């Protein structure tokens, strides 16, 4: 169930948040912000976060990235993703992450990475500026 009093979620350096419910981030009004290298959001198996905007500044703590799935999880971020500097997105080990929202922002670009046999699927026309890097990944872009 969605937590009605949670207006926004902020994850700092070296912090992490595992989302195991589609409504686990509370109200979509304030969005989710990951600041500094080391923080990340991991989506559990079957989770689809809808309407939530996430702002990413950093690469996360492992090879999967600041927005990732749990190991072997199949999950979707169906909200917009704003990049604020160099960022990393990817599936956890053996997982699949689908990004259905628009990835926008400016900065050093985005690294779509994998952690041991994962897949990243991009389902929108993305508008971010900067480099796009693929690191040992299976990637699919649709739209």
JOMO-V693872 format. One record per residue. N is the residue number from 1. PSI is psi in whole degrees, -180 to 180 (NA if undefined). OMEGA is omega in whole degrees, 0 to 359 (* if undefined). Layout:
n: [N N]
psi: [PSI PSI]
omega: [OMEGA OMEGA]
//
This chain:
n: [1 2 3 4 5 6 7 8 9 10 11 12 13 14 15 16 17 18 19 20 21 22 23 24 25 26 27 28 29 30 31 32 33 34 35 36 37 38 39 40 41 42 43 44 45 46 47 48 49 50 51 52 53 54 55 56 57 58 59 60 61 62 63 64 65 66 67 68 69 70 71 72 73 74 75 76 77 78 79 80 81 82 83 84 85 86 87 88 89 90 91 92 93 94 95 96 97 98 99 100 101 102 103 104 105 106 107 108 109 110 111 112 113 114 115 116 117 118 119 120 121 122 123 124 125 126 127 128 129 130 131 132 133 134 135 136 137 138 139 140 141 142 143]
psi: [148 136 109 -22 -7 105 -28 163 131 129 122 -176 134 6 155 155 124 124 117 5 141 -30 17 -13 2 -156 142 -2 -44 -15 -177 137 128 116 137 154 141 -24 149 159 128 125 132 171 130 -2 135 106 120 133 -1 131 134 134 126 129 95 174 -4 -174 -10 -174 -7 -32 -178 -26 119 175 163 164 133 7 149 118 165 138 105 41 174 153 123 124 132 75 -172 129 163 137 141 172 150 175 117 5 171 126 133 129 110 -17 171 133 120 178 176 160 -151 1 -169 141 117 114 168 156 98 82 46 170 141 129 128 122 21 167 108 149 8 156 154 180 151 123 139 129 108 58 152 118 142 130 125 153 NA]
omega: [180 179 190 183 181 185 178 180 178 179 182 180 178 175 177 182 177 181 184 181 180 184 187 182 179 181 178 186 186 181 179 182 174 182 175 181 177 179 177 172 178 179 179 182 178 182 173 178 186 174 181 173 177 176 184 171 180 188 186 184 182 185 181 175 182 172 188 171 167 176 180 180 171 186 183 170 183 174 181 178 178 178 178 185 182 186 180 179 176 177 172 183 180 184 176 175 175 175 182 178 178 172 183 177 180 178 185 177 185 176 174 189 179 172 176 171 177 181 174 181 178 186 181 172 187 188 182 176 183 183 168 180 176 182 175 191 164 184 175 176 179 173 *]
//
